Amino acid sequence: MNINEKYMREALREALLAADKDEVPVGAVIAHGNRIIARAHNLTETLCDATAHAEMQAITSAANFIGGKYLHGCTLYVTLEPCPMCAGACYWAQVEQVVYGAADPKRGYSLIQQNLLHPKTKVTQGVLADECSKLMSDFFKKKRSAC
């Protein structure tokens, strides 16, 4: 297992925590060097806050850990392609790399504008994409069948 898969599995664990809380199952971790410095999952329902996406929670946690607003040398691993809001937060935090699993064909940042991320941010997409996509589709299938 390569490093991207290792950390994406940790993000998937966070996504499962979100699903357990009936939150949209998106999870994120931020790594610096060879260690995770922040973990988070969606909390929009729990906090009644539309901005409480996994990425936003992870960026705040990582900034607190580092003691500064810039996340130089950090990689964000997230199970779903970031939305424009989260891509903008990555821009302002100057996240070095974003690695995501499933593409978001309806709300992902790349549909709006590719350059929402900082110009120096590297992007890797599709890491464990099938597992990340399945988690999302299973969650929404369950939601639809409950109606």
VEXDO-213642 format. One record per atom (N, C-alpha, C): residue in three letters; x, y, z. Coordinates in pm, whole numbers, plus 50000, padded with zeros to 5 digits. Each point is the difference from the previous one (the first is absolute). Layout:
<sites>
ALAXYZ ...
</sites>
This chain:
<sites>
MET500844988350000 MET499165011750000 MET500895012450000 ASN499725009249907 ASN500815012249996 ASN499485010250101 ILE500735010750016 ILE499705010050103 ILE498635006549978 ASN499655002749874 ASN498705006149972 ASN498864990750041 GLU500154987249972 GLU498974990450040 GLU499924998750152 LYS501155000250064 LYS500044998950146 LYS499205011450066 TYR500265012249958 TYR499315011450060 TYR498555001149953 MET499714995549877 MET498615000149954 MET499184990150081 ARG500594989050042 ARG499284990450086 ARG499655006650134 GLU500885008650049 GLU499705007450123 GLU498855009949975 ALA500005006449884 ALA498895009049966 ALA498694992149988 LEU500074988049946 LEU498804991549992 LEU499484996450139 ARG500904997850094 ARG499574997550139 ARG499205011950054 GLU500495011849970 GLU499285012150042 GLU498645000949932 ALA499954996549872 ALA498735000449927 ALA498994990550062 LEU500454988550047 LEU499114990650067 LEU499475005850131 LEU500825007650070 LEU499535006750121 LEU498895010049967 ALA500165006949887 ALA498965009349956 ALA498714992549971 ALA500104988949928 ALA498814992149966 ALA499294995150125 ASP500784996150101 ASP499424995450126 ASP499185010950068 LYS500325012749970 LYS499275011450057 LYS498915005049904 ASP499764992349894 ASP499055003749895 ASP500425012849928 GLU501305002249994 GLU500585011049922 GLU500404994449864 VAL500065008549898 VAL500524995549871 VAL501404994950025 PRO500294987649957 PRO501264993450038 PRO501235004949924 VAL500485011450041 VAL501255005349947 VAL500975001050116 GLY501204994849979 GLY501035000650102 GLY501265006249945 ALA500805005650090 ALA501245006649959 ALA501064998150107 VAL501244999149955 VAL501145000850090 VAL501035009149936 ILE500805006350083 ILE501105008149951 ILE501284994350057 ALA500934997349909 ALA501294994550039 ALA501095010549978 HIS500964999950091 HIS501205008449989 HIS501164990850028 GLY500904999149904 GLY501074990250013 GLY499394986249992 ASN500314991750091 ASN499464986450000 ASN498994997750111 ARG499295010850040 ARG499014997850105 ARG498745008349978 ILE498924994850049 ILE498725007049991 ILE499955010550111 ILE499705012449960 ILE499915010750099 ILE498565004650021 ALA499094995449914 ALA498595003850014 ALA499114989349938 ARG498884997450065 ARG498984990749952 ARG498655006950013 ALA499134997649904 ALA498675006150009 ALA499034993049906 HIS498735002550025 HIS498954995249911 HIS498905010549998 ASN499084998449906 ASN498915009549989 ASN499255001250132 LEU499675012250036 LEU499225002850120 LEU498915010349973 THR499565001049875 THR499035010449965 THR498674998450071 GLU499544987650017 GLU498744997650070 GLU500195001550151 THR501074994350051 THR500275000450144 THR500145014350050 LEU500725008249925 LEU500255013850042 LEU498985009849943 CYS499114994949913 CYS499025008649932 CYS500745011649931 ASP501034996349925 ASP500925009649939 ASP500364995249860 ALA499565007049899 ALA500264996149862 ALA501485000149964 THR500825006750079 THR501435000649971 THR500814989250072 ALA499354991450076 ALA500724990150081 ALA500364987549920 HIS500565002249882 HIS500464988949917 HIS501274993950061 ALA500254987649964 ALA501164992950054 ALA501295007849977 GLU500165005349880 GLU501225007349967 GLU500175012450087 MET498915007350021 MET500065012250080 MET500374996750144 GLN499414989450053 GLN500314995650135 GLN501474995950011 ALA500484992749899 ALA501394995350002 ALA500995011549987 ILE499695009849915 ILE500895011549983 ILE500115007850131 THR498885002250066 THR500015007150128 THR500824992350104 SER499794987150006 SER500734991650096 SER501515000149971 ALA500364998849873 ALA501425000049963 ALA500665013550030 ALA499295010949972 ALA500545013450030 ALA500225001650149 ASN499074994950079 ASN500175000550146 ASN501204991750044 PHE500174988549939 PHE501134991350034 PHE501345006749967 ILE500075005849880 ILE501235006449954 ILE500245013250072 GLY498915006850034 GLY500135013150065 GLY500105011349899 GLY499474998049882 GLY500015010349897 GLY498984997049893 LYS499685009949919 LYS498944998349901 LYS500444993149871 TYR501294999349974 TYR500484993849876 TYR500394985550024 LEU499544991549912 LEU500274985650011 LEU501064995649898 HIS501125007250002 HIS501124996549912 HIS500484986050035 GLY500294992149900 GLY500494986450023 GLY498924990250039 CYS498755004149994 CYS498894991350040 CYS499244994649879 THR499484988150018 THR499164993749899 THR498644997150060 LEU498975004449931 LEU498624997150037 LEU499554987649924 TYR499564990050072 TYR499404988049942 TYR498525000550030 VAL499174999449897 VAL498555000950020 VAL499304990249908 THR498954993950050 THR499344989249926 THR499215004949880 LEU499625012649997 LEU499225005649890 LEU500685012749952 GLU499955002349870 GLU500565012249943 GLU499475012250075 PRO500885008950041 PRO499545011850075 PRO499045008749918 CYS499085006250070 CYS499095009649938 CYS500765013249981 PRO499425009749932 PRO500695012849982 PRO500375006950132 MET499124999150102 MET500325006250129 MET501264993850060 CYS500064986749999 CYS501134993150060 CYS501285002049918 ALA499855000649868 ALA501165002849914 ALA500535014050031 GLY499095009550021 GLY500435013550037 GLY500725000250133 ALA499514992250095 ALA500684999250131 ALA501394994049983 CYS500124990049913 CYS501334994249972 CYS500925010649938 TYR499435008349914 TYR500775010849939 TYR500555009250108 TRP499125004950088 TRP500425009750101 TRP500954993950102 ALA499844987050028 ALA500904993350094 ALA501294995549933 GLN500075001449868 GLN501174996149921 GLN500384985450023 VAL498984991349995 VAL500234985650011 VAL500884995849883 GLU501054992550030 GLU500954996149897 GLU499434990049900 GLN499214990550050 GLN499464989749912 GLN498614996150047 VAL499124997449903 VAL498674994850026 VAL499884986649930 VAL499634989850076 VAL499804986649946 VAL498564996350031 TYR499234996949894 TYR498624996250026 TYR499644986949933 GLY498954993950054 GLY499564987049951 GLY499015001549886 ALA498725001650032 ALA498945000749900 ALA499875014049943 ALA499755000749870 ALA499685012849938 ALA498585003850041 ASP499725012950003 ASP498665004850030 ASP499465007049875 PRO499284992549916 PRO499565005649872 PRO498935010950012 LYS499425001750118 LYS498965010150018 LYS500485012550070 ARG500954998250097 ARG500395011650081 ARG501515001550019 GLY500794992449929 GLY501455000750016 GLY500575013149945 TYR501105004150058 TYR500625012849961 TYR500435000249855 SER500394988549945 SER500524999849863 SER498935003049895 LEU498754998650036 LEU498925003749907 LEU499835015049991 ILE500305006750108 ILE499845014650004 ILE501215006849936 GLN501174996850056 GLN501235006249951 GLN501184992250055 GLN500844995449911 GLN501154991950039 GLN500955007550093 ASN500155013149983 ASN501015007350076 ASN499485006050131 LEU499034993450063 LEU499575004550133 LEU501044996750105 LEU500834990149973 LEU501084996450092 LEU501185009349978 HIS500885000750097 HIS501225008049988 HIS500804994949879 PRO500635009049925 PRO500744995749880 PRO501084989550027 LYS500544999850122 LYS501064990350031 LYS499444986750054 THR498704999450023 THR499414987850055 THR499984988949895 LYS500544988550039 LYS499954988249913 LYS498724992550031 VAL499414993849897 VAL498764992550017 VAL500194985949949 THR499564990550081 THR499944986049960 THR498574995550020 GLN499404994649896 GLN498604996050009 GLN499844985049977 GLY498914994650049 GLY499654986249972 GLY500634989750092 VAL500575004250114 VAL500624990550092 VAL498874992750076 LEU499954986949985 LEU498944991650058 LEU498615005249959 ALA499905004749878 ALA498775006249949 ALA498804990750012 ASP500164987449969 ASP498864990750005 ASP499454998850142 GLU500884998650097 GLU499564998950139 GLU499345013050048 CYS500595011149963 CYS499435013050040 CYS498645002149935 SER499874996749872 SER498735001649929 SER498944990850057 LYS500384987650030 LYS499044990350053 LYS499445004750134 LEU500855005250084 LEU499555005150130 LEU498935010849981 MET500235009149906 MET499035010749973 MET498724994349942 SER500114991649899 SER498794994849936 SER499194991250095 ASP500674992150083 ASP499284991950099 ASP499255008850100 PHE500635010750042 PHE499385009250096 PHE498725006049941 PHE500095004949876 PHE498825006549940 PHE498944989849960 LYS500414988049964 LYS499034989349973 LYS499184997150125 LYS500694999150112 LYS499344997550130 LYS499055011350034 LYS500445012549974 LYS499165011750026 LYS498724999549917 ARG500144996749872 ARG498844999649910 ARG499044988850040 SER500524988750043 SER499134988850036 SER499295002350133 ALA500505009250081 ALA499385003150129 ALA498765008849983 CYS499885006149883 CYS498865009149976 CYS498734992549968 
</sites>
